[in-house]
Amino acid sequence: MNDQNKEPMSDAQLSGLLRKWSVSAPSSLEERVFAAKPGRSWWQFLLRGSIRVPVPILCCLLLLMAAAVWRSAKAPTCASASVLEKAPITTPVAVTCPANSRC
């Protein structure tokens, strides 16, 4: 809006203002944004790099990993019939099933 008569500015007036407008950033900001890190290879990134992960996603990943470890650490299940059929006959096979299982 034009301050003198409260009417919207025309395209020509806006273009003129845009040509006059300049923005200066601090040199430290430009250095941080545009500076390339010379000599940094992929293995240095693996050793010193970081990846930002939101906390809820990290918690879900930790829960999934804990569940996977828990399931893999469970007591082994009983042998199925197909495994017993392929077993050599030279030694007798004793099959025991844990309590409350469906063997």
ChimeraX commands (.cxc) that place a marker at each C-alpha (Angstrom):
marker #1 position 0.00,0.00,0.00 radius 0.5
marker #1 position 1.16,3.47,-0.80 radius 0.5
marker #1 position 1.46,5.55,2.40 radius 0.5
marker #1 position 0.34,8.83,0.80 radius 0.5
marker #1 position -3.02,7.81,-0.62 radius 0.5
marker #1 position -3.56,4.26,0.71 radius 0.5
marker #1 position -3.86,2.75,-2.77 radius 0.5
marker #1 position -2.08,-0.40,-3.88 radius 0.5
marker #1 position 1.17,0.15,-5.74 radius 0.5
marker #1 position 1.38,-0.58,-9.45 radius 0.5
marker #1 position 3.68,-3.22,-10.92 radius 0.5
marker #1 position 6.10,-0.56,-12.12 radius 0.5
marker #1 position 6.38,0.94,-8.64 radius 0.5
marker #1 position 6.90,-2.49,-7.08 radius 0.5
marker #1 position 9.57,-3.35,-9.66 radius 0.5
marker #1 position 11.38,-0.12,-8.84 radius 0.5
marker #1 position 11.33,-0.91,-5.14 radius 0.5
marker #1 position 12.60,-4.40,-5.82 radius 0.5
marker #1 position 15.54,-3.05,-7.84 radius 0.5
marker #1 position 16.52,-0.72,-4.97 radius 0.5
marker #1 position 16.18,-3.39,-2.29 radius 0.5
marker #1 position 19.37,-5.06,-1.16 radius 0.5
marker #1 position 19.99,-7.59,1.57 radius 0.5
marker #1 position 23.34,-8.09,3.17 radius 0.5
marker #1 position 24.12,-11.17,5.21 radius 0.5
marker #1 position 26.91,-11.33,7.75 radius 0.5
marker #1 position 30.10,-12.80,6.33 radius 0.5
marker #1 position 30.11,-15.56,8.93 radius 0.5
marker #1 position 26.73,-16.77,7.66 radius 0.5
marker #1 position 27.93,-16.83,4.06 radius 0.5
marker #1 position 31.05,-18.76,5.09 radius 0.5
marker #1 position 29.02,-21.37,6.96 radius 0.5
marker #1 position 26.52,-21.85,4.15 radius 0.5
marker #1 position 28.74,-21.67,1.11 radius 0.5
marker #1 position 32.02,-23.02,2.45 radius 0.5
marker #1 position 32.94,-26.39,1.07 radius 0.5
marker #1 position 34.74,-28.73,3.38 radius 0.5
marker #1 position 37.80,-29.70,1.39 radius 0.5
marker #1 position 39.35,-33.11,1.88 radius 0.5
marker #1 position 36.39,-34.66,3.65 radius 0.5
marker #1 position 35.79,-38.13,2.29 radius 0.5
marker #1 position 33.02,-40.64,2.86 radius 0.5
marker #1 position 34.96,-42.59,5.49 radius 0.5
marker #1 position 35.57,-39.42,7.48 radius 0.5
marker #1 position 31.82,-38.80,7.39 radius 0.5
marker #1 position 31.27,-42.32,8.74 radius 0.5
marker #1 position 33.66,-41.64,11.60 radius 0.5
marker #1 position 32.74,-38.04,12.44 radius 0.5
marker #1 position 29.42,-37.38,10.73 radius 0.5
marker #1 position 26.00,-37.23,12.27 radius 0.5
marker #1 position 22.47,-37.74,11.08 radius 0.5
marker #1 position 19.66,-35.99,12.90 radius 0.5
marker #1 position 16.72,-38.23,13.75 radius 0.5
marker #1 position 13.54,-37.04,15.48 radius 0.5
marker #1 position 13.08,-38.50,18.97 radius 0.5
marker #1 position 9.78,-40.35,18.25 radius 0.5
marker #1 position 11.33,-42.15,15.28 radius 0.5
marker #1 position 14.38,-43.06,17.34 radius 0.5
marker #1 position 12.15,-44.45,20.11 radius 0.5
marker #1 position 10.19,-46.56,17.62 radius 0.5
marker #1 position 13.42,-47.93,16.13 radius 0.5
marker #1 position 14.73,-48.81,19.59 radius 0.5
marker #1 position 11.47,-50.58,20.47 radius 0.5
marker #1 position 11.57,-52.57,17.22 radius 0.5
marker #1 position 15.18,-53.56,17.84 radius 0.5
marker #1 position 14.38,-54.61,21.42 radius 0.5
marker #1 position 11.45,-56.71,20.17 radius 0.5
marker #1 position 13.67,-58.37,17.56 radius 0.5
marker #1 position 16.31,-59.22,20.18 radius 0.5
marker #1 position 13.64,-60.54,22.54 radius 0.5
marker #1 position 12.11,-62.76,19.85 radius 0.5
marker #1 position 15.47,-64.11,18.78 radius 0.5
marker #1 position 16.39,-64.90,22.41 radius 0.5
marker #1 position 13.19,-66.87,23.07 radius 0.5
marker #1 position 13.45,-70.60,23.79 radius 0.5
marker #1 position 13.87,-72.69,20.66 radius 0.5
marker #1 position 10.75,-74.32,19.31 radius 0.5
marker #1 position 10.35,-78.05,18.92 radius 0.5
marker #1 position 11.55,-79.85,15.80 radius 0.5
marker #1 position 9.02,-80.24,13.01 radius 0.5
marker #1 position 8.25,-83.49,11.27 radius 0.5
marker #1 position 10.09,-82.46,8.10 radius 0.5
marker #1 position 13.30,-81.91,10.06 radius 0.5
marker #1 position 12.94,-85.29,11.74 radius 0.5
marker #1 position 12.39,-87.04,8.39 radius 0.5
marker #1 position 15.65,-85.61,7.03 radius 0.5
marker #1 position 17.64,-86.60,10.13 radius 0.5
marker #1 position 19.98,-89.55,9.73 radius 0.5
marker #1 position 18.62,-92.81,11.07 radius 0.5
marker #1 position 21.96,-93.98,12.52 radius 0.5
marker #1 position 21.35,-92.24,15.85 radius 0.5
marker #1 position 18.09,-92.22,17.76 radius 0.5
marker #1 position 16.41,-88.83,18.00 radius 0.5
marker #1 position 14.83,-87.77,21.25 radius 0.5
marker #1 position 12.18,-85.11,20.84 radius 0.5
marker #1 position 11.24,-83.06,23.85 radius 0.5
marker #1 position 8.78,-80.26,23.78 radius 0.5
marker #1 position 8.71,-77.33,26.19 radius 0.5
marker #1 position 5.68,-76.97,28.42 radius 0.5
marker #1 position 2.69,-75.16,26.93 radius 0.5
marker #1 position 3.89,-75.65,23.37 radius 0.5
marker #1 position 2.04,-77.00,20.36 radius 0.5
marker #1 position 4.42,-79.87,19.49 radius 0.5
marker link #1:1,2 radius 0.2
marker link #1:2,3 radius 0.2
marker link #1:3,4 radius 0.2
marker link #1:4,5 radius 0.2
marker link #1:5,6 radius 0.2
marker link #1:6,7 radius 0.2
marker link #1:7,8 radius 0.2
marker link #1:8,9 radius 0.2
marker link #1:9,10 radius 0.2
marker link #1:10,11 radius 0.2
marker link #1:11,12 radius 0.2
marker link #1:12,13 radius 0.2
marker link #1:13,14 radius 0.2
marker link #1:14,15 radius 0.2
marker link #1:15,16 radius 0.2
marker link #1:16,17 radius 0.2
marker link #1:17,18 radius 0.2
marker link #1:18,19 radius 0.2
marker link #1:19,20 radius 0.2
marker link #1:20,21 radius 0.2
marker link #1:21,22 radius 0.2
marker link #1:22,23 radius 0.2
marker link #1:23,24 radius 0.2
marker link #1:24,25 radius 0.2
marker link #1:25,26 radius 0.2
marker link #1:26,27 radius 0.2
marker link #1:27,28 radius 0.2
marker link #1:28,29 radius 0.2
marker link #1:29,30 radius 0.2
marker link #1:30,31 radius 0.2
marker link #1:31,32 radius 0.2
marker link #1:32,33 radius 0.2
marker link #1:33,34 radius 0.2
marker link #1:34,35 radius 0.2
marker link #1:35,36 radius 0.2
marker link #1:36,37 radius 0.2
marker link #1:37,38 radius 0.2
marker link #1:38,39 radius 0.2
marker link #1:39,40 radius 0.2
marker link #1:40,41 radius 0.2
marker link #1:41,42 radius 0.2
marker link #1:42,43 radius 0.2
marker link #1:43,44 radius 0.2
marker link #1:44,45 radius 0.2
marker link #1:45,46 radius 0.2
marker link #1:46,47 radius 0.2
marker link #1:47,48 radius 0.2
marker link #1:48,49 radius 0.2
marker link #1:49,50 radius 0.2
marker link #1:50,51 radius 0.2
marker link #1:51,52 radius 0.2
marker link #1:52,53 radius 0.2
marker link #1:53,54 radius 0.2
marker link #1:54,55 radius 0.2
marker link #1:55,56 radius 0.2
marker link #1:56,57 radius 0.2
marker link #1:57,58 radius 0.2
marker link #1:58,59 radius 0.2
marker link #1:59,60 radius 0.2
marker link #1:60,61 radius 0.2
marker link #1:61,62 radius 0.2
marker link #1:62,63 radius 0.2
marker link #1:63,64 radius 0.2
marker link #1:64,65 radius 0.2
marker link #1:65,66 radius 0.2
marker link #1:66,67 radius 0.2
marker link #1:67,68 radius 0.2
marker link #1:68,69 radius 0.2
marker link #1:69,70 radius 0.2
marker link #1:70,71 radius 0.2
marker link #1:71,72 radius 0.2
marker link #1:72,73 radius 0.2
marker link #1:73,74 radius 0.2
marker link #1:74,75 radius 0.2
marker link #1:75,76 radius 0.2
marker link #1:76,77 radius 0.2
marker link #1:77,78 radius 0.2
marker link #1:78,79 radius 0.2
marker link #1:79,80 radius 0.2
marker link #1:80,81 radius 0.2
marker link #1:81,82 radius 0.2
marker link #1:82,83 radius 0.2
marker link #1:83,84 radius 0.2
marker link #1:84,85 radius 0.2
marker link #1:85,86 radius 0.2
marker link #1:86,87 radius 0.2
marker link #1:87,88 radius 0.2
marker link #1:88,89 radius 0.2
marker link #1:89,90 radius 0.2
marker link #1:90,91 radius 0.2
marker link #1:91,92 radius 0.2
marker link #1:92,93 radius 0.2
marker link #1:93,94 radius 0.2
marker link #1:94,95 radius 0.2
marker link #1:95,96 radius 0.2
marker link #1:96,97 radius 0.2
marker link #1:97,98 radius 0.2
marker link #1:98,99 radius 0.2
marker link #1:99,100 radius 0.2
marker link #1:100,101 radius 0.2
marker link #1:101,102 radius 0.2
marker link #1:102,103 radius 0.2
view
